[in-house]
Amino acid sequence: MSITHSENASGISDLVATRADALRSKSPTGTLSTQAPDFVQYGLGGPLQLAGDTAMDVAYLEQAFGGFEGPVDYEVVDQHELIGEDVAVTYSLARIGYTVAGKRTDMWFRKTLAMAKIDGAWAIVHEHESVPMTPEGTAATDLRP
């Protein structure tokens, strides 16, 4: 059976939605289920990269999600997709809102996902999140689309 572009696009959309749902529900296993075994992340928080020995695992995500008080708001907008037969990239704007130690954070950022079809299923192999910098060298976290 040959895979059509629309089937691949549906698989990519489903994967992005599954990851967003897992983040909103603070689910370590749901988040990890969207990732390839050799997943690499350049995330908003430290360290500079998560890969290999520093890769996300259940304990890392339980600690990260455990610090959030109450619900996590998360949305993806203006998503663009470049989809091949077994490799795809999405780039978009995303918003996350959460409370830690009584302080509310709500910010927009840029997000790129690289995905590969592994054993017939799409998985995220790389995630890159970033915010613009001001001329003074601070993160511009107050920008809105």
C-alpha positions as CSV (number, residue, x, y, z in Angstrom):
1,M,0.0,0.0,0.0
2,S,1.4,3.4,-0.9
3,I,1.1,6.3,1.5
4,T,-0.5,9.5,0.2
5,H,0.5,13.0,1.2
6,S,-2.8,13.5,2.9
7,E,-2.2,10.4,5.0
8,N,1.2,11.7,6.0
9,A,-0.3,15.1,6.8
10,S,-2.9,13.5,9.0
11,G,-0.3,11.6,10.8
12,I,1.8,14.7,11.4
13,S,-1.2,16.7,12.6
14,D,-2.2,13.8,15.0
15,L,1.3,13.7,16.4
16,V,1.5,17.4,17.0
17,A,-2.0,17.3,18.7
18,T,-1.0,14.3,20.8
19,R,2.1,16.1,22.1
20,A,0.1,19.3,22.8
21,D,-2.5,17.2,24.8
22,A,0.3,15.5,26.7
23,L,1.8,18.8,27.7
24,R,-1.5,20.3,28.8
25,S,-2.3,17.2,30.9
26,K,1.3,17.1,32.3
27,S,1.7,13.5,31.1
28,P,5.3,12.3,31.0
29,T,4.4,9.1,29.3
30,G,2.2,10.9,26.8
31,T,5.0,13.3,26.0
32,L,7.5,10.6,25.6
33,S,5.2,8.6,23.4
34,T,5.6,11.2,20.7
35,Q,9.4,11.1,20.6
36,A,11.9,8.9,18.7
37,P,14.4,7.0,20.9
38,D,17.2,9.3,19.8
39,F,15.2,12.5,20.4
40,V,17.1,15.8,20.8
41,Q,15.6,18.9,22.2
42,Y,16.8,22.5,22.3
43,G,14.1,23.8,24.7
44,L,13.2,27.0,26.4
45,G,14.7,25.9,29.7
46,G,18.1,24.5,30.4
47,P,20.2,22.6,29.7
48,L,21.4,23.9,26.3
49,Q,20.3,20.6,24.8
50,L,18.6,17.4,26.0
51,A,20.0,14.4,24.3
52,G,21.7,11.1,25.1
53,D,22.5,11.1,28.8
54,T,20.6,14.3,29.4
55,A,17.6,13.2,27.3
56,M,14.0,13.6,28.6
57,D,12.8,10.6,30.5
58,V,9.9,10.0,32.9
59,A,11.8,11.2,36.0
60,Y,12.9,14.5,34.2
61,L,9.3,15.2,33.0
62,E,7.7,14.3,36.4
63,Q,10.0,16.8,38.0
64,A,9.3,19.5,35.4
65,F,5.5,18.9,35.4
66,G,5.5,18.5,39.2
67,G,6.5,22.1,39.6
68,F,3.4,23.4,37.8
69,E,0.6,24.5,40.0
70,G,-2.8,23.8,38.4
71,P,-3.4,23.5,34.7
72,V,-1.0,24.1,31.9
73,D,-2.3,26.1,29.0
74,Y,-0.7,25.2,25.7
75,E,-1.6,26.1,22.1
76,V,0.0,25.9,18.6
77,V,-0.9,28.5,16.0
78,D,0.2,29.4,12.5
79,Q,1.6,25.9,11.9
80,H,3.4,25.3,8.6
81,E,4.2,21.8,7.4
82,L,6.9,20.4,5.0
83,I,6.0,16.8,4.5
84,G,7.9,14.1,2.6
85,E,7.4,10.4,2.4
86,D,9.3,9.6,5.7
87,V,10.6,13.0,6.9
88,A,8.6,16.1,7.9
89,V,9.1,19.4,9.6
90,T,6.6,21.8,11.2
91,Y,7.3,25.3,12.3
92,S,4.8,27.4,14.3
93,L,4.2,29.8,17.1
94,A,3.2,28.3,20.4
95,R,2.0,29.7,23.7
96,I,2.5,28.2,27.1
97,G,0.9,29.4,30.4
98,Y,1.7,27.9,33.8
99,T,2.0,28.8,37.5
100,V,5.1,28.0,39.6
101,A,5.5,29.1,43.2
102,G,2.5,31.3,42.8
103,K,3.9,33.2,39.8
104,R,2.0,33.0,36.5
105,T,4.0,32.8,33.3
106,D,2.3,33.2,29.9
107,M,4.5,33.5,26.9
108,W,4.6,32.9,23.1
109,F,7.6,31.3,21.5
110,R,8.8,29.9,18.2
111,K,8.7,26.1,17.7
112,T,10.1,23.7,15.1
113,L,9.6,20.0,15.1
114,A,11.5,17.5,12.9
115,M,9.8,14.2,12.5
116,A,10.7,10.9,10.9
117,K,8.6,7.9,10.1
118,I,10.1,5.0,12.1
119,D,8.7,1.5,11.6
120,G,5.6,3.0,9.8
121,A,4.8,5.5,12.6
122,W,5.7,9.2,12.9
123,A,7.9,10.3,15.8
124,I,9.5,13.6,16.8
125,V,13.3,13.4,16.4
126,H,14.1,17.0,17.2
127,E,12.3,19.9,18.9
128,H,13.6,23.5,18.8
129,E,12.0,26.2,20.9
130,S,13.2,29.8,21.1
131,V,12.3,33.4,21.9
132,P,13.7,36.5,20.2
133,M,16.3,38.5,22.1
134,T,16.2,42.2,22.8
135,P,19.2,44.4,21.8
136,E,20.1,44.4,25.5
137,G,20.4,40.6,25.4
138,T,17.3,39.6,27.4
139,A,14.6,37.2,26.2
140,A,11.7,39.0,24.6
141,T,8.9,36.9,26.3
142,D,6.2,39.6,26.1
143,L,5.7,39.4,22.3
144,R,2.3,38.3,20.9
145,P,1.4,37.2,17.4
